[in-house]
Amino acid sequence: MRIATWNVNSVNARLPTVLEWLEAAKPDVACLQEIKCVDEKFPREAFESLGYNVETHGQKSYNGVALLSKYPLSDIRRGLPGDDRDEQARYIEALVESPRPVRVGAIYLPNGNPLGTEKFTYKLAWFARLQAHARELLKLEESLALCGDYNVIPTPADARNPEAWTDDALFQPESRAALRALKFLGLSDAHDLGNEPAGTYSFWDYQAGAWQRDHGIRIDFALLSPQAADRFRGIETHREARDMDKPSDHVPVVVELED
């Protein structure tokens, strides 16, 4: 089973690019972030024509996540538990009913900038809610993949120029500690399982020639439960997608699990 995660940075603005990549890469499941549309405006027919079942959790102009699956989806959760007042569409989860089922969560974690504002407070609070939810999911002892744009640079090795991120919310000690705490629950980063080399980035800013100078960072992850990690067969970071026509500033990351 091939599970992809991709922050598409507006699904309608980049629909031809997204469809072209899906047709070529053929993931069985795709977790999309920053779809930037309400559910009614999501171009579901275009994805259904490729054989995908579609579930969305959208929001006008901002955020939004979606799950695409070649298999039926059940037990769908829209929104992260822990705060009924949170109106931001950043989490969707479902059980992928393949011959060996996998529970998949699509995550768009808050950016948190600028520092010293309620946005950074919200980022850390959202992280705490994700940790609490992941702890409950791990009790199910099933194959679980929490995939998405985590908006955290885990270590200096995950940035071409770490000094440039010193004052950014993505590289703060608190953000990195929150990610470690999540992984310490028993989740494995597919990047580590696959021994991807240093310099495997998933995001290059549109500004200042970041792509041309390879000033990238790794912030898009697939975190796997022990049961999913046992099925791990490989990981691909599709760097070439950053050079497609009208690209997202992120590239897809694809994890392969044993069927």
C-alpha positions, -999 to 999 in steps of 0.1 A, spaced: 0 0 0 13 34 -10 3 63 13 11 98 2 11 131 21 12 165 2 5 201 12 -9 212 -22 -13 249 -13 -48 253 -28 -63 222 -46 -83 242 -71 -54 265 -81 -31 235 -87 -56 209 -98 -39 199 -131 -6 195 -113 -21 174 -85 -39 152 -109 -8 147 -131 12 137 -101 -15 113 -88 -17 96 -122 20 91 -124 27 81 -87 -5 61 -82 -7 62 -44 -35 41 -29 -41 68 -3 -33 105 -4 -35 129 25 -38 165 12 -33 196 33 -41 233 27 -69 225 2 -81 261 9 -117 255 1 -150 245 17 -162 210 12 -187 220 -15 -159 235 -36 -136 206 -35 -132 191 -70 -142 156 -59 -153 145 -93 -118 149 -107 -104 126 -81 -133 102 -83 -125 98 -120 -91 85 -110 -108 58 -88 -105 76 -54 -130 78 -26 -130 113 -12 -135 127 23 -128 164 31 -127 187 60 -126 221 44 -125 258 53 -130 289 31 -97 303 18 -76 287 45 -63 254 59 -84 224 50 -75 187 47 -87 158 26 -83 120 23 -83 102 -10 -84 64 -11 -87 36 -36 -103 16 -8 -135 24 11 -132 48 40 -150 44 73 -149 56 109 -143 92 97 -133 119 121 -133 155 111 -113 178 135 -90 171 163 -106 163 196 -99 184 227 -113 218 219 -148 222 207 -142 259 200 -115 253 174 -129 261 140 -97 256 120 -99 226 96 -66 209 102 -73 172 108 -92 144 92 -89 107 100 -104 75 86 -100 37 85 -88 26 51 -106 -7 45 -79 -24 25 -73 -62 29 -50 -52 58 -67 -20 71 -47 11 80 -60 40 100 -48 72 84 -48 108 98 -41 138 76 -25 166 96 -19 203 89 -3 215 121 -4 252 128 26 273 116 28 293 149 43 325 135 50 351 146 66 342 179 53 358 210 17 358 198 -14 337 203 -5 318 171 25 302 187 4 294 218 -22 278 196 5 257 178 17 242 211 -19 236 224 -28 219 191 3 197 194 -8 188 230 -42 178 216 -26 157 189 -4 139 215 -35 131 236 -54 118 205 -24 98 193 -21 82 227 -57 70 225 -52 57 189 -21 37 198 -42 18 224 -61 3 195 -29 -16 185 -36 -12 148 -17 0 118 -18 38 120 -2 65 98 -3 101 109 7 120 78 10 156 70 26 190 72 38 192 108 54 227 105 84 216 126 120 213 115 131 184 138 169 189 138 195 212 122 201 185 97 166 189 84 174 224 70 199 235 44 205 267 63 194 262 99 206 296 110 179 312 88 152 296 110 164 305 144 136 330 150 109 310 133 82 290 151 91 259 131 125 257 147 118 267 183 129 243 211 93 241 222 81 230 187 108 204 184 102 191 219 65 187 211 73 166 181 97 144 200 71 139 227 46 128 200 72 103 186 81 91 221 46 77 224 57 49 201 55 65 166 83 60 141 92 86 114 92 68 81 122 91 71 143 74 97 130 39 89 139 44 53 174 59 61 167 89 38 199 109 33 206 143 48 193 170 25 160 152 19 137 183 21 100 186 15 95 224 14 112 253 -4 98 288 0 86 307 -31 108 336 -21 144 345 -25 152 317 -49 149 290 -22 142 263 -47 170 273 -71 195 275 -42 181 243 -25 174 262 7 149 236 18 136 221 50 119 188 60 86 194 76 63 168 60 63 135 78 46 101 80 46 89 116 38 52 120 25 30 148 46 -1 156 21 -22 137 25 0 106 63 2 111 64 -36 110 49 -33 75 72 -6 63 88 -12 29 101 21 18 97 59 15 100 83 -15 102 121 -13 92 133 -47 115 163 -51 108 165 -88 72 177 -81 87 211 -70 97 216 -106 63 208 -121 41 235 -137 26 258 -111 40 237 -82 32 238 -45 60 249 -22 58 214 -7 65 181 -24 47 147 -19 61 121 5 51 85 -2 53 57 23 50 21 12 36 -6 35 33 -43 30 -2 -52 18 
